[in-house]
């Protein structure tokens, strides 16, 4: 499983939707029974969202807080229906247009071309800066 810097098309298309503020476009990657986990979520924040509806409800508020930008330092490892992505996100905080950097490590599992689980290891300290504005 040698790393590459290329995201699979399905994920790049979903991220393009997220960059455009199109949450429905982003949500198209998820299976109905998907689980999105945040193992490092701070106290009071969700650690697990179960089902596409719960994930969509969480994602719906993000465009009012952050404008998603480019990813750099991308490293992708793929084995069958499992994908590991490391990346650095360059986003803008809506309240003041300041650039914010988020480090990501995603463990993604798929079934029938839909995401069934994402373990989203983003740094909660970096996220706190964005949310607190």
C-alpha positions in Angstrom: 0.0 0.0 0.0 2.3 2.8 -1.3 1.1 6.3 -0.6 0.0 8.6 -3.4 -1.0 12.3 -3.4 -4.1 11.8 -5.5 -7.5 11.6 -3.9 -10.0 9.2 -5.5 -12.5 10.9 -7.8 -15.5 10.2 -5.6 -13.8 11.9 -2.6 -12.4 14.9 -4.7 -15.9 15.5 -6.1 -17.4 15.4 -2.6 -14.8 17.8 -1.3 -15.5 20.1 -4.3 -19.2 20.1 -3.2 -18.1 21.0 0.4 -16.0 23.8 -0.9 -19.0 25.2 -2.8 -21.1 24.9 0.4 -23.2 22.1 -1.1 -23.8 19.9 1.9 -26.2 17.6 -0.1 -23.3 17.1 -2.6 -21.0 16.1 0.2 -23.6 13.8 1.8 -24.0 11.9 -1.5 -20.9 9.8 -0.5 -22.5 8.3 2.6 -24.5 5.1 3.0 -27.8 5.6 4.9 -26.4 3.7 7.9 -23.0 5.5 7.9 -21.1 6.5 11.0 -18.8 9.5 11.2 -16.6 9.4 14.3 -14.5 12.2 15.9 -12.3 10.3 18.3 -10.5 13.4 19.5 -13.6 15.6 19.9 -13.5 18.0 22.8 -15.8 17.6 25.8 -19.4 18.6 24.8 -18.9 17.9 21.1 -20.2 14.8 19.4 -17.8 11.9 19.1 -20.0 9.8 16.8 -22.8 10.6 14.3 -24.8 7.6 13.3 -26.8 7.7 10.1 -26.8 10.0 7.1 -29.5 12.3 8.7 -27.4 12.9 11.8 -24.3 13.5 9.8 -26.2 15.9 7.5 -27.6 17.8 10.5 -24.1 18.3 11.9 -22.6 19.3 8.5 -25.4 21.8 7.8 -24.1 24.4 10.2 -20.5 24.3 8.9 -20.9 26.7 5.9 -21.8 29.5 8.4 -18.6 28.9 10.3 -16.0 27.9 7.8 -15.3 28.1 4.0 -13.5 24.9 3.0 -10.5 25.5 0.9 -7.7 23.4 -0.6 -5.9 20.4 0.8 -2.2 20.1 0.7 0.3 17.6 1.9 -2.0 14.8 0.8 -1.0 11.2 1.4 -3.5 8.5 0.4 -3.3 4.8 1.0 -5.9 2.5 -0.4 -6.6 -1.2 0.1 -9.9 -2.5 -1.3 -12.8 -0.6 0.3 -10.5 1.1 2.9 -8.8 4.4 2.5 -6.5 6.4 4.7 -6.0 10.0 4.0 -3.6 12.5 5.6 -3.9 16.1 4.6 -3.6 19.7 5.6 -6.7 21.9 5.0 -6.5 25.6 4.3 -9.8 27.1 5.1 -11.3 30.5 5.9 -13.2 31.4 9.0 -16.4 33.1 7.9 -16.5 35.6 10.8 -13.3 37.4 9.8 -11.9 35.7 6.6 -8.8 34.6 8.4 -7.1 31.5 7.0 -7.2 28.5 9.3 -5.1 25.4 9.0 -6.5 22.0 10.0 -4.6 18.8 10.0 -6.6 15.7 9.0 -6.2 12.0 9.2 -9.2 10.1 7.9 -9.8 6.4 8.0 -12.6 5.7 5.5 -14.5 2.5 4.9 -16.8 1.9 2.0 -19.4 -0.6 0.9 -21.1 -0.6 -2.5 -19.4 2.6 -3.4 -20.7 4.5 -0.3 -18.9 5.5 2.8 -20.0 3.4 5.8 -17.5 4.8 8.4 -15.2 7.7 8.7 -12.9 8.1 11.7 -12.0 11.7 11.5 -8.8 12.5 13.5 -8.7 16.2 13.2 -6.9 18.3 15.8 -9.6 19.7 18.2 -7.3 22.6 19.2 -7.1 23.8 15.6 -10.9 23.4 15.3 -11.5 25.4 18.5 -9.8 28.4 16.9 -12.2 28.3 14.0 -15.4 27.8 16.0 -14.5 30.4 18.7 -14.0 33.1 16.0 
